[in-house]
């Protein structure tokens, strides 16, 4: 899928999803394992991580961040590889 533009209203979902995936993988969890820890479905975690831009509550993001052992604000950080691309422009 094409990268989403910063001007798109769904831009924040792009970052959040990519960060959930990044931290989940760093912790060595599958989508299924994270879903089970959070009492969500594997499909829900997959939807958050991909570019379908489904909405979710702040409470959901807070709970996921706790299961990943990170601060919720970390889910909103720009990814390093995209920062480098922006810095080189």
C-alpha positions, 0 to 999 in steps of 0.5 A: 500500500502507498504511504499515507500523507501527513495531510491525511486525517488518518495519518495518526492511525498509520503511526500508531499501527506501525508502532504497535507492530514495532514494539510487539515484534521487539517484545517477541510477540505474535499478533495472536499472543498480544491479542490474547494478553489484551483480551482482543482478537487477533484480527483486531490487532492486525487491523490496528497494525495495517493500513485499514485505519480503523479507529480505536479508543485511547483506553485501548491504546493505553491497555496495549501500551501497558501490555507492551511495557511502553508509555502510551506516548511511544505509540505516537512517535514518528518511526526512525526510518521515516524521520531519516527520510524527512531529514534528508529532504 
